Amino acid sequence: MLKTRIITALILAPIAIGGIFFLPPAGFALFTAVLITLGAWEWGNMSGIERQPGRITYAAVIAVILYSLVDVPAVPVLWLALLWWVVCFMLVRSYPAASDRWGSVPVRSLMGMLVLVPAWVGLNHLRSAGFQFGAIDNNLLVILYVFCVVWVADIGAYFSGRAFGKAKLAPRVSPGKSWAGVYGGLLAVAVLAVAASVYASASLSETLMLVGATLITGLVSVLGDLLESMLKRFRGIKDSSRLLPGHGGIMDRIDSLTAAVPVFALIITQLGWLTVGQL
């Protein structure tokens, strides 16, 4: 299993790095749309769509929605995403008591649209809008930053959870997660935000705002992970798919990012670091 994971990672890493960091905005939009569409195919399974034609149709619908949003302003979609993640918090918090409200196939399919579409919009807003924070104006660095927020939060949560994780965060959804892990992850991303501010020669006020934005993003990233765990538990599956040998599916790798990206993009847009525009 470890050998398979390593081989898959060695193959996928150059593709992901090239697609995200070396393509022009239009190519980036297409590359990320392909990833989101594959994630939609997996979400079809989590929605309870059992046959392949149905999952493919669902993925195609998501692809059409993405195409239709190319010339639509990003910010309203990002506000919708924020509202959706507030709803997700209540759904995760109440699981399994309220699962009868969202457990039908159509509702779970709609949930997938509310997760995947804003994630794509947020990514492309980060890539194509004007960006300025301190002395930094490189959009690729802000995309790398939000990725790092998710990764650092996960690493911090892992080590603090192992050391101090007695009180469970959401045992009915994800028994392995603890409150200590959340706190450790937030501490780690706060340090990341300060380091990024120093690198960007940001002012004190900018640093404090980035720390706040990063902490909110780190919290929301946990919610993205919990939402997918809840849906997989409800569906009775371990992985979203087997597209990535040794790693599960695409959604298993980007669940936290689907929450973090649109929320972070919205926050820094409201702070004035990212200009309002179209994809």
C-alpha positions in Angstrom: 0.0 0.0 0.0 2.8 2.4 0.9 4.6 1.7 -2.4 1.4 2.4 -4.3 0.8 5.7 -2.5 4.3 6.8 -3.3 4.1 5.9 -6.9 0.8 7.6 -7.3 2.1 10.7 -5.6 5.2 10.8 -7.8 3.0 10.7 -10.9 0.4 13.2 -9.8 2.6 15.8 -8.1 4.2 17.1 -11.4 0.8 17.2 -13.1 -0.8 19.1 -10.2 2.1 21.5 -9.9 2.2 22.1 -13.6 -1.5 22.6 -13.9 -1.9 24.9 -11.0 1.3 27.0 -11.1 2.5 27.0 -14.8 -0.7 27.5 -16.8 -2.1 30.9 -17.9 -5.5 31.8 -16.3 -7.6 30.2 -19.1 -5.5 27.0 -18.9 -5.8 27.1 -15.1 -9.6 27.4 -15.4 -9.8 24.4 -17.7 -7.4 22.3 -15.6 -9.3 23.0 -12.4 -12.6 22.4 -14.1 -11.4 18.9 -15.1 -10.5 18.2 -11.4 -13.8 19.5 -10.2 -15.7 17.5 -12.8 -13.9 14.3 -11.6 -14.8 15.3 -8.1 -18.4 15.6 -9.2 -18.4 12.1 -10.5 -17.2 10.9 -7.1 -19.8 13.1 -5.4 -22.5 11.3 -7.5 -21.5 8.2 -5.6 -21.7 9.9 -2.3 -25.1 11.3 -3.3 -26.3 7.7 -3.7 -26.4 7.6 -7.5 -25.5 4.0 -7.9 -25.2 3.5 -11.7 -22.4 5.0 -13.8 -24.6 6.7 -16.4 -26.2 8.7 -13.6 -22.8 9.7 -12.1 -21.5 10.7 -15.5 -24.6 12.8 -16.1 -24.2 14.5 -12.7 -20.6 15.3 -13.5 -21.6 16.7 -16.9 -24.2 18.9 -15.3 -21.5 20.3 -12.9 -19.2 20.9 -15.9 -22.0 22.8 -17.7 -22.6 25.0 -14.6 -18.9 25.8 -14.4 -18.8 26.8 -18.1 -21.9 29.0 -17.6 -20.1 30.9 -14.7 -17.1 31.9 -16.7 -18.3 35.5 -17.2 -20.2 35.8 -14.0 -18.8 38.0 -11.1 -17.3 35.7 -8.5 -18.3 37.5 -5.3 -22.0 36.6 -5.2 -21.0 32.9 -5.6 -18.5 33.2 -2.8 -21.1 34.8 -0.5 -23.4 31.8 -1.3 -20.5 29.5 -0.4 -20.1 31.2 3.0 -23.8 30.8 3.8 -23.6 27.2 2.7 -20.8 26.4 5.0 -22.7 27.9 7.9 -25.5 25.5 7.0 -23.0 22.6 6.8 -21.8 23.4 10.4 -25.3 22.8 11.6 -25.7 19.6 9.5 -22.5 18.2 10.9 -23.2 19.2 14.4 -26.6 17.5 14.4 -25.6 14.3 12.7 -27.2 11.7 12.6 -30.3 13.3 14.0 -31.1 15.5 11.1 -30.0 13.2 8.3 -33.5 12.5 7.2 -33.6 16.2 6.0 -30.7 15.8 3.6 -30.4 12.1 3.0 -32.3 11.9 -0.2 -30.3 11.6 -3.5 -31.5 15.0 -4.9 -30.6 16.9 -1.8 -27.2 15.3 -1.5 -26.6 16.0 -5.2 -27.5 19.7 -4.6 -25.0 19.7 -1.7 -22.3 18.6 -4.1 -23.1 21.6 -6.4 -22.8 23.9 -3.4 -19.5 22.5 -2.5 -17.8 22.0 -5.9 -19.0 25.0 -7.9 -17.9 27.8 -5.4 -14.6 26.0 -4.9 -13.9 26.3 -8.7 -15.1 29.9 -8.7 -12.9 30.8 -5.7 -9.8 29.2 -7.2 -10.2 31.1 -10.5 -11.0 34.3 -8.7 -7.7 33.9 -6.8 -5.9 33.2 -10.1 -7.3 35.9 -12.3 -8.2 38.9 -10.1 -5.8 41.6 -9.2 -3.9 40.9 -5.9 -1.9 43.0 -3.5 -0.8 42.2 0.0 2.1 44.1 1.4 4.9 43.9 -1.2 3.4 40.8 -2.9 1.3 40.9 -6.0 1.7 37.4 -7.3 -1.6 35.5 -7.6 0.2 32.1 -7.6 1.6 32.9 -4.2 -1.9 33.5 -2.7 -3.1 30.2 -4.2 0.0 28.5 -2.7 -0.8 30.2 0.6 -4.3 28.9 0.9 -3.1 25.4 0.1 -0.5 25.8 2.8 -3.1 26.9 5.3 -5.0 23.6 4.7 -1.8 21.5 4.8 -0.4 23.2 7.9 -3.7 23.0 9.7 -3.8 19.3 9.0 -0.2 18.7 10.1 -0.7 20.7 13.3 -4.0 18.9 14.0 -2.3 15.5 13.5 0.5 16.1 16.0 -1.5 18.0 18.6 -4.3 15.5 18.4 -1.9 12.6 18.9 -0.4 14.3 21.9 -3.4 15.8 23.6 -6.5 14.5 21.8 -8.9 13.2 24.4 -12.0 15.3 23.8 -13.4 14.3 20.5 -14.6 17.0 18.0 -17.3 15.1 16.2 -17.2 11.4 17.2 -20.3 10.4 15.3 -18.8 11.9 12.1 -15.1 11.4 12.4 -14.0 9.6 15.5 -10.3 10.4 15.0 -10.6 14.2 15.2 -10.2 16.0 18.5 -10.6 19.5 19.9 -6.9 19.5 20.7 -6.2 18.8 17.0 -8.3 21.8 16.0 -6.5 24.1 18.5 -3.1 22.8 17.3 -4.0 23.3 13.7 -5.1 26.9 14.4 -1.9 27.7 16.3 0.1 26.3 13.4 -1.7 28.4 10.7 -1.5 31.5 12.9 2.3 31.1 12.9 2.1 30.6 9.1 0.2 33.8 8.7 2.8 35.8 10.7 5.6 34.3 8.7 3.8 35.1 5.4 3.3 38.7 6.6 7.0 39.1 7.4 7.8 37.7 4.0 5.4 40.2 2.3 6.7 43.1 4.4 3.1 43.7 5.5 2.1 46.3 8.0 1.0 45.4 11.5 -2.7 45.9 10.6 -2.3 43.8 7.5 -0.6 41.1 9.6 -3.4 41.0 12.2 -6.1 40.8 9.4 -4.2 38.0 7.7 -4.0 36.1 11.0 -7.8 36.5 11.4 -8.5 35.5 7.8 -6.3 32.5 8.1 -7.8 31.3 11.4 -11.3 31.5 9.9 -10.1 29.6 6.8 -8.4 27.0 9.0 -11.6 26.4 10.9 -13.7 26.1 7.7 -11.2 23.7 6.2 -12.0 21.3 9.1 -15.6 21.6 8.3 -15.0 20.6 4.7 -13.3 17.5 5.9 -16.1 16.7 8.3 -18.8 17.2 5.7 -17.3 14.6 3.3 -16.7 12.2 6.2 -20.4 12.6 7.2 -21.6 11.9 3.7 -19.3 8.9 3.3 -20.4 7.5 6.6 -24.1 8.0 5.7 -23.4 6.3 2.3 -21.4 3.5 3.9 -18.2 3.9 1.9 -14.6 4.5 3.0 -13.3 6.5 0.0 -14.9 8.8 -2.5 -13.5 6.6 -5.3 -10.4 4.6 -6.3 -9.2 7.1 -8.9 -5.9 7.6 -7.0 -4.4 4.2 -6.1 -3.4 4.3 -2.5 -5.0 7.7 -1.9 -8.7 7.1 -2.5 -10.4 9.7 -4.6 -10.0 13.3 -5.6 -12.5 14.4 -3.1 -10.6 12.7 -0.4 -7.6 14.9 -1.2 -9.5 18.2 -1.8 -12.4 18.1 0.7 -10.8 20.7 3.0 -9.8 22.9 0.1 -13.3 23.0 -1.3 -14.3 24.8 1.9 -11.2 26.9 2.5 -10.7 28.3 -1.0 -14.0 30.2 -1.5 -14.1 31.4 2.1 -10.5 32.7 2.0 -11.1 34.3 -1.5 -14.2 36.1 -0.2 -12.4 37.4 3.0 -9.4 38.8 1.2 -11.7 40.3 -1.5 -13.6 42.1 1.3 -10.4 43.2 2.8 -9.4 44.8 -0.5 -6.4 42.6 -1.2 -8.2 40.9 -4.2 -10.0 43.0 -6.7 -13.6 42.3 -7.6 -14.0 40.9 -11.1 -15.0 38.1 -13.3 -13.4 34.8 -13.8 
